[in-house]
Amino acid sequence: GKYTEAYDLITKGLQLLDAHLVDSGNTTAGGLYPLLARMLRYRSLIMESLLTSNIQQDDDTYAKLCSDTRIELASRHTHAVLRRDADVSATILNLHLRELLLSDRVEQAQKLISNSTFPTDAASNNQLLRYLYYSGRVQALRLEYTQSYSNLSQCLRKCPTNTGLGFRIAVQRLLVVVQLLMGEIPDRSVFFGEGMQGELRPYLEIAQAVRRGDLAVFHETVGGHAERLRMDGTYTLISRLAHSVVKAGLRRLKTSYSRISLEDVASRLGLPSATSAEFVVAKAVRDGVIDATIDHEGGYVQSHDLVDVYATVEPSEAFHRRIAYCLTTHNDAVRAMRYTPDAYKKQLEASRGLRRSREEKTDEEKAQEIEDELDDEDYEY
């Protein structure tokens, strides 16, 4: 098919490029490495298309080809790091992460991130955005929601606004899910960005279900969009939101009622029985979600008086998050101010040359003065 033909063409192109790099050596090969990075990425995308098109999905030959390609990319990455080629090394690292995420090998992806160094200062902006997205996805799957939120937010800030709409949509919907998993409700304006309304509509309904705190409505909403969520790759993360729905519902009940029976809690949250509600409320009290006491004999939950929020650690945590965001923005701005290498040397040489010309001019003036004095003496004589 067309994917097989495309793979043959890109393989021949890589062979020709490798041969030319070997013949040219290190003198004139520097300009060809960006082309090598693009061709490696195209080959990886073609191989993904071969896999998803079900042409060779169960073929042992294709599995061996993927294994050989993985080994080849590892070798190319090592050589790129040794010659300090940021373009090729960043591209191959992102290809590795993408392949590991597609095959659901999250732990291996995390080991790759922890044992490798991404060339943040030298890599292109597109490769940096891909790395932030992949690393944020890996961290979200590993329950590291705070770090994932930081990377995804940075990725969304750095995205160009005039292009790459599909990538921005992918980052935004993953960021929405991570915010929900952190216990936060995204702003409504997030779901109505330019060109994003239709793609983020299912996530808006899920956020509304989480905010209501009704477990039955949440399961109904997720079930209605299950196929779409699986296509987006967020179904696994959204399935973890059931606990967040229960916590949001308990907070609303605590705010509305100072005392409520466990049967009412079960009916309001969509739980099967009062016994299940009792276990859920007990876990929420232990985790610090609500401040209440369970009366097992009476079968009700008694809420405590509202504690002054400024007497807790919540303000300091919010202040810490804002300070960390400001420091990250400042560091990114400093890194973005790139200057031409050795520019100060040219200015120094120019100033020295000007000083030297002034000194030479002074010597000429002195010589002219001496000549004038000699002429005056001859005239007097």
Secondary structure, DSSP 8 states (H G I E B T S, - for coil): -HHHHHHHHHHHHHHHHHHHHHHHTTTS-GGGHHHHHHHHHHHHHHHHHHHHTTSSTT-HHHHHHHHHHHHHHHHHHHHHHHTT-HHHHHHHHHHHHHHHHHTT-HHHHHHHHHHS---TTTS-HHHHHHHHHHHHHHHHHTT-HHHHHHHHHHHHHHS-SSS-HHHHHHHHHHHHHHHHHTT----GGGGG-TTTTTTTHHHHHHHHHHHHT-HHHHHHHHHHTHHHHHHHT-HHHHGGGHHHHHHHHHHHHHHH-SEEEHHHHHHHHT-S-HHHHHHHHHHHHHHTSS-EEEETTTTEEEE-----GGGSSHHHHHHHHHHHHHHHHHHHHHHH----TTHHHHHHHHHHHHHHHHHHHHHHHHHHHHHHHHHHHHHH-
